Amino acid sequence: MINKNSGLMKGWRKNRAYLSKIKGSIGERAFVQQAEFKGKKAIRTGVGSDYKIGKDYYEIKTGSSKLSRKQKATKKAKGKRFHEVRYLFKV
């Protein structure tokens, strides 16, 4: 049995967070490449959503990640112009 306070579990949590961050950046890169392939330019917004193409806002999510409070507020404010794009990766 592994003790939750042992160093092994702490390292596992850091590794899991690191993998999650990598998956997120891969998802964002995939989205930008798809937009460029379609001839559109994805502009980084930075607050409340990840990218803007024309008048539409896109939030890129990987796996089962959830929207933050700010992202939910942006989704409510933008309505049909806010899109949540999901990518599923197996690592």
C-alpha positions as CSV (number, residue, x, y, z in Angstrom):
1,M,0.0,0.0,0.0
2,I,1.3,3.5,-0.9
3,N,1.1,6.2,1.7
4,K,-0.4,9.4,0.2
5,N,2.2,11.5,2.0
6,S,5.1,9.6,0.5
7,G,7.4,11.3,-2.0
8,L,6.3,8.8,-4.7
9,M,2.8,10.2,-4.8
10,K,4.0,13.8,-4.9
11,G,6.1,13.1,-7.9
12,W,3.2,11.4,-9.6
13,R,1.0,14.5,-9.1
14,K,3.6,16.8,-10.6
15,N,4.1,14.4,-13.6
16,R,0.3,14.3,-14.1
17,A,0.1,18.1,-14.1
18,Y,3.0,18.3,-16.5
19,L,1.3,15.8,-18.9
20,S,-1.9,17.8,-18.7
21,K,-0.1,21.0,-19.7
22,I,1.6,19.3,-22.6
23,K,-1.7,17.9,-23.9
24,G,-3.2,21.4,-23.7
25,S,-0.4,22.9,-25.7
26,I,-0.6,20.1,-28.3
27,G,-4.4,20.7,-28.6
28,E,-3.9,24.4,-29.1
29,R,-1.2,23.8,-31.8
30,A,-3.6,21.3,-33.6
31,F,-6.4,23.9,-33.5
32,V,-4.1,26.7,-35.0
33,Q,-2.9,24.3,-37.7
34,Q,-6.4,23.3,-38.6
35,A,-7.4,27.0,-38.9
36,E,-4.4,27.8,-41.1
37,F,-5.2,24.8,-43.3
38,K,-8.7,26.2,-43.8
39,G,-7.1,29.6,-44.7
40,K,-8.2,31.4,-41.5
41,K,-6.0,33.1,-38.9
42,A,-6.4,32.2,-35.3
43,I,-5.7,35.2,-33.0
44,R,-4.7,34.5,-29.4
45,T,-7.1,36.4,-27.0
46,G,-5.6,35.4,-23.6
47,V,-8.7,36.3,-21.4
48,G,-11.8,34.1,-21.2
49,S,-11.1,32.2,-24.4
50,D,-8.0,30.9,-26.2
51,Y,-8.5,32.1,-29.8
52,K,-10.6,34.3,-32.0
53,I,-11.4,33.7,-35.6
54,G,-13.4,36.5,-37.2
55,K,-16.2,37.2,-34.7
56,D,-16.1,33.8,-33.1
57,Y,-14.3,32.8,-29.9
58,Y,-12.8,29.4,-29.3
59,E,-11.8,27.6,-26.1
60,I,-9.5,24.6,-26.7
61,K,-9.9,21.8,-24.2
62,T,-8.3,18.4,-24.0
63,G,-9.7,15.2,-22.3
64,S,-12.3,15.9,-19.6
65,S,-11.1,19.3,-18.5
66,K,-13.7,21.8,-17.4
67,L,-14.3,25.5,-18.2
68,S,-13.0,28.0,-15.6
69,R,-15.3,30.6,-14.1
70,K,-14.0,33.2,-16.5
71,Q,-14.5,30.9,-19.4
72,K,-18.1,30.2,-18.3
73,A,-18.7,34.0,-18.0
74,T,-17.3,34.5,-21.5
75,K,-19.4,31.7,-22.9
76,K,-22.6,33.2,-21.4
77,A,-21.7,36.7,-22.7
78,K,-20.8,35.6,-26.2
79,G,-23.6,33.1,-26.6
80,K,-23.5,31.4,-30.0
81,R,-20.1,33.0,-30.9
82,F,-18.3,31.0,-28.2
83,H,-17.2,27.5,-29.2
84,E,-15.6,24.8,-27.1
85,V,-13.3,22.6,-29.1
86,R,-12.3,19.2,-27.6
87,Y,-9.3,17.0,-28.4
88,L,-8.8,13.6,-26.9
89,F,-5.3,12.2,-26.6
90,K,-4.0,8.9,-25.3
91,V,-0.7,9.1,-23.5
